[in-house]
Amino acid sequence: MRNKVLIFAFIAISLQVFSQKDKETVVTINGEKVSVADFKKVYEKNLNAIDNEEGKDVAKNLDLFINYKLKVKEAYQRNLDTLKSYKREIQTYRNQLTAPYLQDKEYLEELIKEAYNRTKTEIRASHILVRLPRAFTPQDTLKAYNKILEIRDRILKGESFDKVAKETSEDQSAKDNGGDLGYFYAFRMLYEFEDVAYKTKEGEVSMPFKTRFGYHIVKRTGTRPSQGERQVAHILISDTSAVGKKKIDEVYEKLKKGENFKVLAQEYSNDRNSKGKGGVLAKFGTGRMVKPFEKATFSLTKVDEYSKPFRTKFGWHIVKLIEEFPVLSFEEMKPEISNRVKRNGRAKLSDKAVLDRLKSEYSIAEIEDAKSILNRKDIRAIPKDSLQKTILKINEKELTQQDFVAYIVNRRHLPIDVLFTNFINQEVLTYFKDNLRNTNPEFASTLKEYEDGLLLFELMQKKIWDKSNDTIALKGYFDKNLANYKVKDLSKIKGKVMSDYQNALEGQWIKELRSKSSIKINKRVLKKLIKYYRKES
């Protein structure tokens, strides 16, 4: 046991000593020094995919690494990085690579847990809405806020929420339901609305809050464990008169006598979307269907049980329970909830958390003198030569009035002060993305690897693959090397010959590149690398 401890301690010390030497140069290619760390990064990335000892040979891998570097250098010398197709591809990849850095992972995890907990518990709430015009001004905002405050005061002084909602709410459905939204759970409402409703205590009325529809107040009126989701089939008779009632009763009697629900749905149902499938609907949970339909569905207790006929605004229905979907554990539901959080408005909160952090880290200055153009009604028509003052500074970056006007020229649906705030937010994020390469080594390394790989692909296409597809050149290679092949008919072994020709072209190309390059391998460092990986294995 003591010997084992000593061995492990020796290995740990060896690793530590070698890590201190990672900055040493293992090879110099045309004056460019390649550190041990740079080579190890590439070598170790491919190590797990190699299943033979020859492929793991450090010296051979260093040779391949040198060849790779020489090819990439030629790609840059040929200006392949200036091709429009290349730039477009890199920009797309860069956007994808940047996306995770624009989210606060810890905050996102909290949002996922919150959504799961709200999936387990349903709440019932009523609301009152005061709408804002589409292109609202600060005056519109103040007016709507004061109006909703007055409405809230009426309720706090004793008037019933139902009565006040019917009289004042600008949600048209409130005229019938008194603002009652029934039971709902996570993802059923706008996140801003859901969040306030869940955070309001039962029986209390929230303070006013804003969504894209306007200002709301919410009263939470109930709480219960989630009923999960259900899948049902239904038969619909859309005639709401006595004739329709008679027909649905006839269908019900046939069911009671044992006739097949699917067959009856196909024969009688007026729901064209579901009758061909025997009346089967997609699974749904609380708050998705009209209340009578939801009530009938969730009153069924056994699979294959069906309801008595009932009426909705769509007509007469009979519902049959096909399957129940209870709320699963967090681990089981996490992938689905994660996707929904990212697609839902919640993800914007994670984005906002990152934006707030960046704003606190950066030096941001708004230049008040230049901001005077925000008061001009003809702001979008001001000549460019009159828009050269700096209006915003983010660290060392300066943005002019012209930059702001270019941003708002096709954005007319929001007040100018809101647009300026949005402009600041956009430029802060742009600054972050533009500098990510300089501030995050991992990002820079991954992006560089992709850039070089894509360039190499373009160059290999021109130098090797296009040439090997040339029928005449391929035939010439085959005829010249006929002695190497048992079959004398090119068409029968074309794939093999093409592969050999590509290898020959690449070998000749590498030979040319190396002949005009200066390559100096640090043999002392290479020996240490070989010894290091022998110990590792």
VOGU-3710 file (C-alpha; in Angstrom, 3 decimals, decimal comma):
1> mrnkvlifaf> 0,000/0,000/0,000  2,867/2,328/0,931  4,535/1,656/-2,432  1,305/2,498/-4,265  1,037/5,792/-2,425  4,637/6,622/-3,350  3,985/5,752/-7,010  0,892/7,956/-7,148  2,758/10,778/-5,406  5,609/10,480/-7,940
11> iaislqvfsq> 3,164/10,617/-10,870  1,400/13,656/-9,356  4,749/15,438/-8,936  5,733/14,506/-12,513  2,488/15,913/-13,872  2,930/19,104/-11,898  6,527/19,544/-13,095  5,530/18,932/-16,724  2,608/21,367/-16,501  5,114/24,013/-15,521
21> kdketvvtin> 6,977/23,275/-18,783  3,862/23,576/-20,983  5,029/26,994/-22,166  8,195/25,508/-23,660  8,450/25,452/-27,463  8,126/22,005/-29,026  8,418/23,151/-32,660  9,019/26,393/-34,557  7,338/26,649/-37,966  8,478/29,535/-40,171
31> gekvsvadfk> 9,363/31,535/-37,078  6,071/30,779/-35,295  6,661/29,041/-31,970  4,287/26,240/-30,975  4,162/25,566/-27,239  3,836/22,184/-25,588  0,413/23,284/-24,340  -0,808/24,012/-27,874  0,354/20,644/-29,159  -1,002/18,750/-26,129
41> kvyeknlnai> -4,417/20,340/-26,621  -4,673/18,957/-30,171  -3,024/15,615/-29,394  -5,100/14,842/-26,310  -8,327/15,856/-28,031  -7,823/13,077/-30,591  -6,230/10,544/-28,226  -9,454/8,851/-27,083  -10,557/8,273/-30,671  -7,359/6,373/-31,556
51> dneegkdvak> -7,564/2,618/-30,938  -4,011/1,574/-31,915  -0,585/2,317/-30,448  0,885/3,433/-33,775  -1,776/6,124/-34,074  -0,882/7,385/-30,591  2,810/7,810/-31,454  3,741/11,330/-30,248  6,415/11,965/-32,915  4,092/10,940/-35,748
61> nldlfinykl> 1,321/13,122/-34,339  3,725/16,046/-34,160  4,482/15,474/-37,861  0,760/15,523/-38,656  0,381/18,675/-36,546  3,163/20,384/-38,544  1,489/19,374/-41,818  -1,794/20,801/-40,552  -0,153/24,096/-39,627  1,525/24,373/-43,041
71> kvkeayqrnl> -1,748/23,733/-44,879  -3,632/26,312/-42,814  -0,901/28,879/-43,414  -1,214/28,366/-47,169  -4,984/28,794/-46,908  -4,456/32,217/-45,336  -1,815/33,093/-47,923  -4,360/32,322/-50,645  -6,811/34,714/-48,869  -9,452/32,002/-48,564
81> dtlksykrei> -10,541/33,716/-45,351  -11,846/36,638/-47,447  -14,373/34,509/-49,366  -17,971/35,558/-48,751  -19,064/31,945/-48,251  -16,343/31,478/-45,622  -17,230/34,676/-43,754  -20,923/33,752/-43,773  -20,220/30,269/-42,401  -17,905/31,601/-39,679
91> qtyrnqltap> -20,418/34,241/-38,610  -23,146/31,603/-38,286  -20,887/29,392/-36,192  -19,686/32,316/-34,093  -23,298/33,242/-33,263  -23,998/29,657/-32,201  -20,809/29,519/-30,144  -21,560/32,859/-28,480  -25,150/32,005/-27,473  -24,307/30,086/-24,246
101> ylqdkeylee> -22,145/32,985/-23,042  -25,188/35,260/-23,235  -27,047/33,231/-20,632  -26,541/33,026/-16,896  -26,401/29,245/-16,355  -27,080/29,368/-12,622  -30,021/31,718/-13,119  -31,339/29,501/-15,917  -31,162/26,468/-13,621  -33,222/28,326/-11,008
111> likeaynrtk> -35,828/29,189/-13,655  -36,049/25,512/-14,654  -36,599/24,449/-11,023  -39,169/27,209/-10,563  -41,081/26,105/-13,666  -41,114/22,500/-12,449  -42,471/23,501/-9,039  -45,183/25,554/-10,732  -46,016/22,566/-12,916  -46,743/20,589/-9,724
121> teirashilv> -49,082/23,231/-8,276  -51,982/24,897/-10,083  -53,409/28,244/-9,053  -56,639/30,035/-9,865  -56,636/33,772/-10,441  -58,721/36,675/-11,692  -57,325/39,773/-13,368  -58,208/43,257/-14,575  -56,444/44,804/-17,575  -55,928/48,407/-18,645
131> rlpraftpqd> -54,464/48,359/-22,144  -51,633/50,495/-23,507  -51,669/51,768/-27,102  -49,225/50,056/-29,457  -46,876/53,065/-29,745  -47,353/54,275/-26,173  -45,704/57,369/-24,744  -44,569/57,979/-21,149  -47,816/59,927/-20,712  -49,830/56,901/-21,853
141> tlkaynkile> -47,947/54,730/-19,363  -48,627/57,109/-16,465  -52,293/57,408/-17,393  -52,774/53,623/-17,546  -50,882/53,097/-14,281  -52,964/55,686/-12,420  -56,163/54,170/-13,812  -55,294/50,646/-12,648  -54,315/52,040/-9,212  -57,765/53,641/-8,884
151> irdrilkges> -59,386/50,355/-9,881  -57,342/48,497/-7,257  -58,365/51,023/-4,590  -62,046/50,298/-5,291  -61,465/46,597/-4,574  -59,401/47,269/-1,454  -62,251/49,468/-0,167  -64,693/46,575/-0,378  -66,112/46,287/-3,898  -66,082/42,744/-5,304
161> fdkvaketse> -63,341/41,911/-7,805  -65,900/40,296/-10,119  -68,078/43,442/-10,236  -65,159/45,844/-10,774  -63,647/43,611/-13,450  -66,904/43,553/-15,417  -67,131/47,347/-15,220  -63,519/48,331/-15,884  -61,388/45,566/-17,410  -60,318/46,055/-21,014
171> dqsakdnggd> -60,042/42,298/-21,449  -63,346/41,678/-23,245  -63,819/38,231/-21,677  -64,156/39,903/-18,258  -67,667/41,063/-19,190  -68,721/37,411/-18,926  -66,294/35,851/-16,459  -65,530/38,769/-14,121  -61,842/38,390/-14,902  -61,735/34,761/-13,710
181> lgyfyafrml> -59,025/32,835/-15,584  -59,688/29,498/-13,903  -56,849/27,223/-12,818  -53,516/27,258/-14,629  -49,871/26,305/-14,110  -46,426/27,025/-15,596  -46,225/28,059/-19,262  -49,957/28,717/-19,602  -49,625/32,512/-19,303  -47,034/35,160/-20,151
191> yefedvaykt> -44,192/34,683/-17,689  -44,570/38,188/-16,233  -48,221/37,409/-15,516  -47,587/33,897/-14,199  -44,814/35,152/-11,907  -46,946/37,781/-10,202  -49,935/35,409/-9,912  -47,832/32,730/-8,191  -46,151/35,243/-5,893  -49,434/36,844/-4,807
201> kegevsmpfk> -50,882/35,282/-1,642  -54,258/33,620/-1,928  -57,074/36,130/-1,367  -54,828/39,165/-1,941  -54,727/41,623/-4,845  -51,348/42,317/-6,465  -49,838/45,707/-7,132  -50,137/46,837/-10,778  -47,643/45,233/-13,190  -47,011/45,554/-16,890
211> trfgyhivkr> -47,008/43,037/-19,747  -47,056/43,671/-23,476  -50,833/44,019/-23,267  -50,851/46,787/-20,670  -51,219/47,055/-16,883  -52,816/44,291/-14,804  -53,819/43,549/-11,267  -54,307/39,944/-10,166  -56,245/38,320/-7,359  -55,251/34,775/-6,502
221> tgtrpsqger> -58,360/32,793/-5,632  -57,280/29,156/-5,352  -54,445/26,627/-5,079  -54,426/22,882/-5,718  -52,011/20,061/-6,675  -51,558/19,701/-10,416  -53,968/17,388/-12,187  -51,345/16,611/-14,797  -52,340/16,130/-18,417  -54,871/13,869/-20,093
231> qvahilisdt> -55,577/12,526/-23,526  -59,173/11,992/-24,544  -61,303/11,197/-27,559  -64,550/13,041/-28,109  -67,662/13,023/-30,215  -68,971/16,468/-31,160  -72,446/17,308/-32,408  -72,090/20,964/-33,350  -75,851/21,615/-33,505  -76,627/23,322/-30,167
241> savgkkkide> -80,409/23,139/-30,638  -82,795/20,451/-29,385  -82,071/18,505/-32,567  -78,385/18,338/-31,617  -79,296/17,291/-28,078  -81,458/14,470/-29,418  -78,657/13,255/-31,694  -75,962/13,238/-28,938  -78,395/11,323/-26,689  -78,824/8,722/-29,431
251> vyeklkkgen> -75,057/8,310/-29,695  -74,825/8,022/-25,901  -77,399/5,210/-25,893  -75,394/3,351/-28,545  -72,294/3,619/-26,340  -74,209/2,275/-23,343  -75,231/-0,720/-25,461  -71,543/-1,480/-26,155  -70,971/0,049/-29,567  -67,385/1,116/-30,346
261> fkvlaqeysn> -66,508/4,735/-29,439  -64,039/5,074/-32,325  -66,565/3,867/-34,904  -69,274/6,185/-33,540  -66,874/9,171/-33,585  -65,992/8,464/-37,215  -69,667/8,210/-38,102  -71,253/11,033/-36,075  -68,633/13,571/-34,890  -68,623/17,005/-36,528
271> drnskgkggv> -64,997/17,689/-35,477  -63,295/17,245/-38,850  -59,809/17,375/-37,318  -60,327/14,427/-34,986  -63,139/12,245/-36,367  -60,819/10,394/-38,753  -58,716/9,386/-35,713  -61,743/8,179/-33,790  -62,128/11,511/-32,003  -58,654/11,378/-30,412
281> lakfgtgrmv> -57,216/14,771/-29,328  -53,673/15,737/-28,324  -52,999/15,558/-24,589  -53,745/18,719/-22,615  -53,720/20,074/-19,087  -55,609/22,622/-17,042  -56,471/25,905/-18,755  -56,241/24,648/-22,335  -59,883/23,796/-23,046  -63,191/25,542/-22,370
291> kpfekatfsl> -64,272/24,961/-18,783  -67,147/22,458/-19,353  -64,860/20,317/-21,536  -62,049/20,470/-18,966  -64,428/19,668/-16,108  -65,864/16,637/-17,913  -62,373/15,387/-18,843  -60,895/15,607/-15,367  -63,988/14,090/-13,723  -63,255/10,768/-15,479
301> tkvdeyskpf> -61,430/8,379/-13,154  -60,691/5,310/-15,295  -59,203/4,742/-18,747  -61,980/3,997/-21,325  -64,590/5,632/-19,076  -66,766/8,119/-20,975  -68,846/11,081/-19,843  -72,521/11,823/-20,143  -73,382/14,301/-22,934  -72,517/17,895/-22,028
311> rtkfgwhivk> -72,670/21,223/-23,813  -70,042/23,870/-24,644  -70,204/26,869/-26,955  -69,059/24,516/-29,746  -71,937/22,063/-29,354  -72,689/18,779/-27,585  -69,869/16,421/-26,571  -69,159/13,003/-25,143  -65,597/12,531/-23,857  -63,714/9,269/-23,331
321> lieefpvlsf> -60,521/9,021/-21,248  -57,620/7,410/-23,140  -54,598/8,067/-20,906  -53,528/10,030/-17,831  -50,160/11,828/-17,668  -49,261/12,717/-14,055  -46,471/15,157/-13,220  -43,195/13,193/-13,269  -40,067/13,692/-11,154  -37,811/16,684/-11,735
331> eemkpeisnr> -35,091/14,554/-13,340  -37,586/12,954/-15,726  -39,134/16,278/-16,728  -35,986/18,421/-16,728  -35,121/18,014/-20,454  -38,654/18,963/-21,553  -38,915/21,856/-19,087  -35,443/23,111/-20,047  -36,491/23,307/-23,697  -39,723/25,099/-22,807
341> vkrngrakls> -37,909/27,581/-20,573  -35,493/28,399/-23,400  -38,339/28,890/-25,873  -40,457/30,796/-23,359  -40,120/34,387/-22,129  -38,277/33,064/-19,081  -35,039/32,724/-21,067  -35,056/36,495/-21,539  -34,650/36,855/-17,776  -31,407/34,894/-17,993
351> dkavldrlks> -30,333/37,167/-20,855  -31,256/40,184/-18,729  -29,177/38,856/-15,831  -26,142/38,736/-18,147  -26,922/42,208/-19,521  -27,217/43,668/-15,994  -23,889/42,097/-15,037  -22,165/43,529/-18,128  -23,622/46,977/-17,448  -22,207/46,877/-13,945
361> eysiaeieda> -18,768/45,808/-15,245  -18,460/48,230/-18,166  -17,932/51,963/-18,100  -21,032/53,300/-19,882  -21,587/57,012/-20,507  -24,544/58,718/-22,192  -23,578/62,105/-23,664  -26,438/64,428/-22,729  -25,599/67,145/-25,238  -25,734/64,679/-28,135
371> ksilnrkdir> -28,920/63,115/-26,715  -30,797/66,359/-27,438  -31,708/64,899/-30,852  -34,074/62,507/-29,022  -36,454/65,442/-28,596  -36,685/66,170/-32,323  -39,728/64,844/-34,150  -37,758/64,743/-37,421  -34,950/62,663/-35,883  -35,047/60,056/-38,658
381> aipkdslqkt> -34,711/62,761/-41,326  -31,673/64,584/-39,890  -28,788/64,605/-42,455  -25,919/62,239/-41,645  -23,311/65,008/-41,559  -25,250/66,575/-38,664  -25,176/63,319/-36,653  -21,457/62,957/-35,961  -21,407/63,700/-32,216  -20,658/60,854/-29,817
391> ilkinekelt> -23,904/59,882/-28,063  -22,759/56,794/-26,147  -19,464/55,407/-24,806  -18,929/51,784/-23,760  -15,421/51,536/-22,329  -13,204/52,726/-25,209  -15,872/52,289/-27,893  -17,696/55,420/-29,081  -21,066/55,429/-30,861  -22,387/58,435/-32,734
401> qqdfvayivn> -25,826/59,958/-33,184  -25,741/58,441/-36,673  -25,393/54,947/-35,174  -28,510/55,526/-33,086  -30,566/56,943/-35,973  -29,562/53,964/-38,138  -30,818/51,710/-35,332  -34,245/53,380/-35,085  -34,900/54,158/-38,749  -37,181/51,131/-39,193
411> rrhlpidvlf> -38,284/50,888/-35,574  -41,332/53,093/-35,137  -43,519/51,064/-32,792  -41,854/52,201/-29,539  -41,272/55,597/-27,887  -37,886/57,167/-28,606  -36,671/56,901/-24,984  -37,448/53,157/-24,964  -35,607/52,793/-28,271  -32,561/54,532/-26,815
421> tnfinqevlt> -32,532/52,123/-23,860  -32,817/49,210/-26,282  -29,982/50,703/-28,340  -27,738/50,814/-25,274  -28,606/47,198/-24,416  -27,879/46,024/-27,940  -24,527/47,828/-28,080  -23,463/46,469/-24,683  -24,124/42,934/-25,927  -22,396/43,673/-29,240
431> yfkdnlrntn> -19,357/44,980/-27,379  -19,312/41,826/-25,246  -19,567/39,529/-28,278  -16,929/41,449/-30,242  -14,491/41,218/-27,320  -15,282/37,660/-26,249  -12,360/36,367/-28,261  -10,005/38,583/-26,237  -11,550/37,893/-22,842  -12,326/34,158/-22,999
441> pefastlkey> -9,421/31,833/-23,997  -11,721/28,800/-24,332  -14,014/30,647/-26,755  -11,036/31,999/-28,709  -9,486/28,529/-28,995  -12,726/26,858/-30,153  -13,440/29,589/-32,702  -9,875/29,512/-34,039  -10,059/25,741/-34,395  -13,255/26,033/-36,435
451> edglllfelm> -11,886/28,872/-38,581  -8,735/26,920/-39,408  -10,685/23,717/-40,014  -13,082/25,427/-42,415  -10,198/27,086/-44,268  -8,445/23,750/-44,553  -11,635/22,195/-45,939  -11,792/24,906/-48,629  -8,129/24,375/-49,518  -8,360/20,570/-49,568
461> qkkiwdksnd> -11,330/20,920/-51,897  -9,241/22,932/-54,358  -5,922/21,101/-53,992  -7,015/17,474/-53,562  -10,684/16,537/-53,892  -11,542/18,490/-57,051  -8,424/17,149/-58,774  -9,155/13,541/-57,768  -12,610/13,901/-59,332  -11,048/14,835/-62,682
471> tialkgyfdk> -11,734/11,742/-64,833  -8,766/12,266/-67,145  -6,299/12,923/-64,281  -7,588/9,895/-62,364  -7,207/7,661/-65,448  -3,672/8,983/-65,934  -2,786/8,115/-62,306  -4,305/4,648/-62,698  -2,402/3,897/-65,921  0,859/5,119/-64,394
481> nlanykvkdl> 0,433/2,895/-61,328  -1,220/-0,089/-63,012  1,312/-2,488/-61,489  -0,113/-1,724/-58,011  -3,564/-3,065/-58,870  -4,682/-6,637/-59,531  -7,796/-5,478/-61,390  -7,087/-3,694/-64,657  -10,537/-2,154/-65,083  -10,642/1,287/-63,396
491> skikgkvmsd> -14,443/1,315/-63,099  -14,337/-1,736/-60,808  -11,915/-0,220/-58,270  -12,527/3,485/-58,799  -13,017/4,209/-55,073  -9,719/2,579/-54,122  -7,824/4,335/-56,943  -9,371/7,715/-56,068  -8,305/7,303/-52,423  -4,741/6,398/-53,487
501> yqnalegqwi> -4,647/9,361/-55,873  -5,788/11,734/-53,130  -3,066/10,407/-50,810  -0,483/10,846/-53,567  -1,612/14,414/-54,279  -1,546/15,267/-50,581  1,874/13,655/-50,112  3,316/15,684/-52,991  1,679/18,846/-51,656  3,101/18,301/-48,143
511> kelrskssik> 6,536/17,713/-49,663  6,329/21,056/-51,505  5,130/22,899/-48,402  7,913/21,475/-46,255  10,579/22,237/-48,896  9,838/25,955/-48,732  9,349/26,087/-44,951  11,635/26,352/-41,950  10,779/23,694/-39,355  12,787/23,291/-36,140
521> inkrvlkkli> 11,720/20,554/-33,700  12,985/20,896/-30,134  14,142/17,289/-29,715  14,780/17,659/-25,986  11,193/18,773/-25,357  9,837/16,109/-27,735  11,653/13,368/-25,785  10,150/14,662/-22,552  6,692/14,628/-24,176  7,135/11,021/-25,330
531> kyyrkes> 8,276/10,006/-21,836  5,357/11,865/-20,246  2,722/10,074/-22,331  4,360/6,689/-21,754  3,913/7,236/-18,008  0,332/8,397/-18,581  -0,547/5,228/-20,496
//
